[in-house]
Amino acid sequence: PGATNVIPGEAKLSLDVRHPDDETRNRACKELQQRAQEIATARGVFANWQTTHQGNAVICNRSFTALMETAVKRHQKDAPLLASGAGHDAATMAAICPVAILFVRCKGGISHNPAESATEADVGVAIGVMKEFLKLLS
């Protein structure tokens, strides 16, 4: 197990497919599944596709996002808007209240992984942005 020069009898793969538009994401998943089956058939192997979780896209509240953008720009020059698609708590909370997400810069862009790491300075900026966001919100 884990050896790079061994041909396994079985391999497992997981995909995390995200898009802010559910129809586009669903279409991409169908195309990926079809292509996986075509490749498996061409190679004489069996492909078993299982969907273990699927959630609808959640759009952050536009007013909150605008306030967050203003708060970020008071701490740094740019405030890029990012589509996440991740299953953050915000995705669940959006069913009962408006939400916005602030992303904290992580070393190498790695997040949701044991190797995730943020500098004290970046965490300090995030705290300052959230403080400013709450002031603007109030």
LUMGU-486311 format. One record per atom (N, C-alpha, C): residue in one letter; x, y, z. Coordinates in pm, whole numbers, padded with zeros to 5 digits, always signed. Example, Ala and Ser with C-alpha at 12.3 -4.5 7.8 and 13.67 -1.06 7.14 Angstrom:
BEGIN
A+01319-00569+00780A+01230-00450+00780A+01320-00330+00780S+01285-00225+00708S+01367-00106+00714S+01290+00003+00787
This chain:
BEGIN
P+00082-00121+00000P+00000+00000+00000P+00086+00127+00000G+00052+00218-00089G+00123+00345-00095G+00249+00344-00180A+00291+00227-00228A+00412+00221-00310A+00382+00279-00448T+00475+00356-00500T+00451+00424-00628T+00479+00335-00749N+00551+00227-00732N+00587+00144-00847N+00511+00011-00850V+00396+00006-00785V+00314-00115-00780V+00181-00089-00850I+00139-00182-00933I+00008-00170-00998I-00095-00231-00904P-00186-00150-00853P-00282-00200-00755P-00394-00281-00819G-00455-00366-00739G-00572-00438-00786G-00696-00352-00779E-00688-00247-00699E-00802-00157-00681E-00749-00018-00648A-00817+00084-00697A-00782+00222-00664A-00910+00298-00633K-00902+00386-00535K-01016+00469-00499K-00978+00614-00519L-01075+00690-00566L-01055+00831-00594L-01177+00907-00546S-01154+01023-00488S-01268+01107-00452S-01253+01240-00524L-01365+01296-00561L-01369+01424-00629L-01456+01520-00550D-01414+01642-00543D-01491+01748-00479D-01519+01849-00590V-01638+01841-00647V-01673+01924-00762V-01756+02041-00712R-01709+02162-00742R-01775+02283-00691R-01804+02379-00805H-01914+02451-00791H-01948+02559-00884H-02061+02640-00821P-02061+02771-00840P-02169+02850-00780P-02305+02828-00844D-02310+02758-00958D-02436+02728-01025D-02458+02577-01021D-02567+02533-00956D-02595+02391-00940D-02606+02317-01073E-02673+02378-01170E-02691+02313-01300E-02555+02287-01367T-02468+02384-01362T-02335+02369-01421T-02258+02259-01349R-02262+02259-01216R-02193+02156-01138R-02248+02017-01168N-02380+02003-01173N-02441+01873-01201N-02404+01823-01341R-02401+01914-01437R-02362+01878-01573R-02216+01829-01576A-02130+01900-01504A-01988+01860-01498A-01974+01723-01434C-02050+01696-01329C-02043+01564-01264C-02087+01453-01358K-02193+01477-01433K-02240+01376-01530K-02135+01351-01638E-02071+01459-01684E-01966+01445-01787E-01847+01369-01730L-01809+01398-01607L-01697+01327-01543L-01729+01179-01527Q-01851+01150-01484Q-01891+01010-01466Q-01892+00936-01600Q-01944+01001-01703Q-01947+00939-01836Q-01805+00915-01887R-01718+01011-01869R-01579+00997-01916R-01506+00888-01838A-01531+00880-01707A-01469+00774-01626A-01512+00637-01675Q-01640+00623-01709Q-01691+00496-01759Q-01629+00461-01895E-01616+00562-01981E-01553+00539-02113E-01409+00492-02097I-01335+00555-02008I-01195+00517-01985I-01187+00376-01928A-01273+00347-01831A-01274+00214-01770A-01305+00107-01874T-01405+00131-01958T-01442+00035-02063T-01326+00014-02159A-01263+00123-02201A-01151+00114-02295A-01033+00037-02236R-01018+00041-02105R-00905-00027-02040R-00943-00163-01982G-01068-00200-01998G-01112-00331-01949G-01116-00342-01798V-01150-00231-01733V-01163-00233-01588V-01302-00187-01548F-01335-00205-01423F-01467-00170-01371F-01459-00037-01296A-01550+00052-01326A-01559+00179-01254A-01690+00182-01176N-01680+00212-01048N-01798+00222-00963N-01806+00365-00911W-01908+00438-00951W-01924+00579-00916W-02029+00589-00807Q-01992+00649-00694Q-02086+00668-00584Q-02083+00813-00540T-02199+00874-00534T-02208+01010-00480T-02233+00997-00331T-02140+01049-00251T-02153+01037-00105T-02214+01161-00042H-02200+01273-00110H-02260+01397-00058H-02279+01494-00174Q-02390+01562-00172Q-02415+01665-00272Q-02499+01774-00208G-02448+01896-00213G-02521+02008-00155G-02544+02115-00259N-02650+02188-00244N-02679+02297-00337N-02587+02416-00312A-02565+02492-00415A-02483+02612-00403A-02552+02711-00310V-02473+02782-00234V-02524+02885-00142V-02459+03017-00181I-02539+03115-00206I-02488+03246-00243I-02482+03333-00117C-02366+03393-00093C-02353+03482+00022C-02440+03606+00001N-02484+03661+00112N-02567+03781+00110N-02490+03897+00046R-02552+03961-00053R-02484+04068-00128R-02448+04187-00040S-02535+04225+00051S-02507+04338+00140S-02390+04305+00233F-02392+04184+00289F-02282+04143+00377F-02151+04136+00299T-02158+04085+00177T-02038+04074+00094T-01981+04212+00063A-02068+04308+00034A-02022+04445+00008A-01956+04505+00133L-02014+04481+00250L-01954+04530+00374L-01819+04463+00399M-01812+04333+00372M-01687+04259+00392M-01580+04312+00297E-01619+04339+00173E-01524+04394+00074E-01470+04529+00122T-01557+04614+00173T-01514+04744+00226T-01417+04725+00343A-01451+04633+00432A-01366+04606+00549A-01228+04555+00505V-01226+04466+00408V-01098+04412+00358V-01014+04523+00297K-01077+04609+00216K-01003+04716+00148K-00947+04819+00246R-00996+04823+00365R-00940+04913+00466R-00814+04853+00529H-00787+04727+00499H-00669+04659+00553H-00568+04619+00446Q-00613+04615+00322Q-00523+04581+00211Q-00581+04638+00083K-00497+04645-00020K-00536+04710-00146K-00651+04639-00216D-00639+04510-00233D-00737+04434-00309D-00827+04351-00219A-00949+04328-00267A-01044+04241-00197A-01107+04148-00300P-01032+04046-00344P-01087+03957-00447P-01208+03880-00395L-01309+03867-00479L-01426+03788-00444L-01403+03646-00493L-01422+03551-00405L-01395+03411-00437L-01523+03329-00426A-01543+03242-00522A-01650+03143-00510A-01591+03024-00437S-01657+02977-00333S-01601+02869-00253S-01664+02735-00287G-01791+02722-00259G-01857+02594-00280G-01830+02496-00168A-01748+02533-00074A-01716+02443+00035A-01833+02431+00132G-01835+02326+00207G-01942+02303+00302G-01918+02374+00434H-01889+02502+00428H-01867+02579+00550H-01995+02583+00633D-01979+02618+00760D-02096+02638+00844D-02190+02739+00780A-02132+02834+00706A-02212+02937+00641A-02315+02877+00546A-02282+02766+00484A-02376+02702+00391A-02501+02656+00465T-02484+02609+00587T-02598+02566+00667T-02671+02686+00726M-02595+02781+00776M-02654+02900+00838M-02734+02984+00738A-02696+02979+00611A-02764+03059+00509A-02913+03025+00498A-02951+02909+00546A-03092+02871+00544A-03174+02953+00644I-03108+03011+00744I-03183+03084+00847I-03142+03229+00863C-03029+03268+00802C-02985+03407+00816C-02887+03443+00705P-02864+03572+00682P-02768+03612+00579P-02626+03575+00622V-02541+03541+00525V-02403+03501+00555V-02304+03566+00458A-02181+03573+00504A-02066+03611+00420A-01948+03533+00475I-01845+03516+00394I-01727+03440+00436I-01603+03526+00413L-01514+03524+00510L-01383+03587+00495L-01280+03475+00487F-01203+03472+00380F-01099+03372+00366F-00968+03429+00417V-00898+03350+00499V-00768+03390+00553V-00660+03323+00467R-00562+03404+00425R-00455+03351+00342R-00383+03238+00416C-00360+03128+00345C-00289+03014+00401C-00162+02987+00321K-00061+02939+00388K+00067+02908+00325K+00046+02814+00206G+00093+02856+00090G+00083+02774-00031G-00058+02757-00083G-00154+02831-00028G-00292+02818-00072G-00360+02691-00024I-00296+02618+00066I-00350+02490+00114I-00446+02515+00229S-00568+02465+00214S-00665+02475+00323S-00743+02345+00333H-00813+02326+00443H-00889+02205+00470H-00800+02082+00457N-00682+02091+00515N-00582+01988+00501N-00491+01999+00624P-00435+01889+00672P-00345+01897+00787P-00225+01991+00765A-00188+02015+00640A-00075+02104+00611A-00115+02252+00612E-00244+02280+00637E-00289+02420+00639E-00216+02498+00747S-00179+02620+00712S-00106+02704+00806S-00125+02850+00768A-00148+02934+00867A-00160+03079+00846A-00063+03149+00939T-00006+03258+00891T+00087+03333+00975T+00010+03414+01079E+00080+03449+01184E+00020+03533+01288E-00024+03666+01227A+00055+03718+01134A+00021+03846+01069A-00108+03833+00989D-00125+03724+00915D-00248+03706+00837D-00370+03688+00927V-00352+03619+01038V-00463+03604+01134V-00496+03741+01194G-00393+03822+01220G-00415+03958+01272G-00494+04043+01175V-00463+04031+01045V-00540+04104+00943V-00685+04058+00944A-00706+03928+00952A-00843+03874+00953A-00922+03925+01072I-00857+03931+01187I-00925+03983+01307I-00961+04130+01286G-00868+04206+01229G-00896+04347+01202G-01009+04365+01102V-01012+04282+00999V-01119+04289+00899V-01253+04256+00963M-01257+04152+01044M-01384+04116+01108M-01431+04224+01204K-01339+04285+01275K-01375+04396+01364K-01437+04510+01282E-01374+04543+01170E-01424+04649+01082E-01559+04610+01023F-01573+04485+00981F-01701+04435+00925F-01813+04453+01027L-01787+04415+01151L-01891+04427+01255L-01926+04572+01283K-01827+04660+01277K-01857+04804+01292K-01947+04852+01179L-01912+04813+01056L-01993+04854+00940L-02134+04794+00947L-02143+04673+00993L-02272+04605+01004L-02362+04672+01107S-02301+04721+01213S-02381+04781+01320S-02427+04921+01279
